[in-house]
Amino acid sequence: MVEAVRDARVVVTGAGGGIGAAMARRFVAEGARVVVNDLDADKAQAVAGEIGATAVPGDASAVLEPAREALGGGIDVFCANAGIAGSDGSLAPDDEAWERAWDVNVMAHVRAARALVPEWLERGGGRFVATVSAAGLLTMIGAAPYSATKHAAYAHAEWLSLTYRHRGIKVHAICPQGVRTDMLAGSGSAGDLVLAPTAIEPEDVADALFKGIAEDRFLILPHPEVAEYYAARAADPERWLTHMNRLHQKWESIR
């Protein structure tokens, strides 16, 4: 058991399935009180009913007030897990695709932090968990809006950590590669090429998160090899870009 989350009031967005559902289950198992949020009301209610949590369906950007009410007035842990992928690999998907990715993958995190950090500072503590993706440290071929917004989500989480850690606010950025979820299933040939071969289960991501919480770590890598890729990218960007370009060319040949 991780004592840091026992009796905590927790919100998990995008928890109707996949990583979010696995996280919600694990928080309940660790003794937390959990709000399950998902845009799909049926999925949110199904997961909540299964684990004895409270469903607050709807857009993640509007979850805070009903979640506070459901949890008795406050939120101790916020898991910004909802996210979208989607791109056909073209140079410039339409503005609507970019705006949607930016809103869900970045601004939902920003709005949640803006609402929660002041009360956490008053209380002397709080925990913000951002499901980012290895794409936020590296880049995903064929997915410009996803890659760019996940880089931004990682930068936002990093900024929160360096700004508020001395005031009791804990921040965790989870950066997995492939995870066997609906998002991976919908990623097409790019996901099959890059992510599927080393894909893990959503429960493995939840395990990595709780290990990171217990060790009080910011960066959580369910795929440990991502640390090596990230270091190689920083050490020799030209070599890394050449490698990724070759991977992209391989993807082009099978699309």
PEQUI-V206862 format. One record per backbone hydrogen bond with DSSP energy under -1.0 kcal/mol. CO is the residue of the C=O (numbers start at 1). NH is the residue of the N-H. If there is no record, write none. Layout:
# PEQUI-V206862
co:CO nh:NH
co:CO nh:NH
This chain:
# PEQUI-V206862
co:2 nh:5
co:5 nh:8
co:8 nh:33
co:9 nh:76
co:9 nh:77
co:10 nh:35
co:11 nh:79
co:12 nh:37
co:17 nh:21
co:18 nh:22
co:19 nh:23
co:20 nh:24
co:21 nh:25
co:22 nh:26
co:23 nh:27
co:24 nh:28
co:25 nh:29
co:26 nh:30
co:27 nh:32
co:28 nh:31
co:31 nh:7
co:33 nh:10
co:34 nh:54
co:35 nh:12
co:36 nh:56
co:37 nh:15
co:38 nh:58
co:40 nh:44
co:41 nh:45
co:42 nh:46
co:43 nh:47
co:44 nh:48
co:45 nh:49
co:46 nh:50
co:47 nh:51
co:48 nh:52
co:48 nh:53
co:54 nh:36
co:59 nh:62
co:60 nh:63
co:63 nh:67
co:64 nh:68
co:65 nh:69
co:66 nh:70
co:67 nh:71
co:68 nh:73
co:76 nh:127
co:77 nh:11
co:78 nh:129
co:79 nh:13
co:79 nh:81
co:80 nh:131
co:94 nh:98
co:95 nh:99
co:96 nh:100
co:97 nh:101
co:98 nh:102
co:99 nh:103
co:100 nh:104
co:101 nh:105
co:102 nh:106
co:102 nh:107
co:103 nh:108
co:106 nh:110
co:107 nh:111
co:108 nh:112
co:109 nh:113
co:110 nh:114
co:111 nh:115
co:112 nh:116
co:113 nh:117
co:116 nh:120
co:117 nh:121
co:118 nh:122
co:119 nh:123
co:120 nh:124
co:120 nh:125
co:126 nh:170
co:127 nh:78
co:128 nh:172
co:129 nh:80
co:130 nh:174
co:133 nh:136
co:134 nh:137
co:134 nh:138
co:140 nh:143
co:143 nh:147
co:144 nh:148
co:145 nh:149
co:146 nh:150
co:147 nh:151
co:148 nh:152
co:149 nh:153
co:150 nh:154
co:151 nh:155
co:152 nh:156
co:153 nh:157
co:154 nh:158
co:155 nh:159
co:156 nh:160
co:157 nh:161
co:158 nh:162
co:159 nh:163
co:160 nh:164
co:161 nh:165
co:164 nh:167
co:164 nh:169
co:165 nh:168
co:168 nh:126
co:170 nh:128
co:172 nh:130
co:173 nh:220
co:174 nh:132
co:174 nh:133
co:176 nh:134
co:178 nh:200
co:179 nh:181
co:181 nh:185
co:182 nh:186
co:184 nh:187
co:188 nh:192
co:189 nh:193
co:190 nh:194
co:191 nh:195
co:191 nh:196
co:195 nh:198
co:196 nh:199
co:200 nh:180
co:201 nh:204
co:201 nh:205
co:202 nh:206
co:203 nh:207
co:204 nh:208
co:205 nh:209
co:206 nh:210
co:207 nh:211
co:208 nh:212
co:209 nh:213
co:210 nh:214
co:211 nh:215
co:212 nh:217
co:218 nh:173
co:220 nh:175
co:223 nh:226
co:224 nh:227
co:225 nh:229
co:226 nh:230
co:227 nh:231
co:228 nh:232
co:229 nh:233
co:230 nh:234
co:231 nh:235
co:232 nh:236
co:236 nh:240
co:237 nh:241
co:238 nh:242
co:239 nh:243
co:240 nh:244
co:241 nh:245
co:242 nh:246
co:243 nh:247
co:244 nh:248
co:245 nh:249
co:246 nh:250
co:247 nh:251
co:248 nh:252
co:249 nh:253
co:251 nh:254
co:251 nh:255
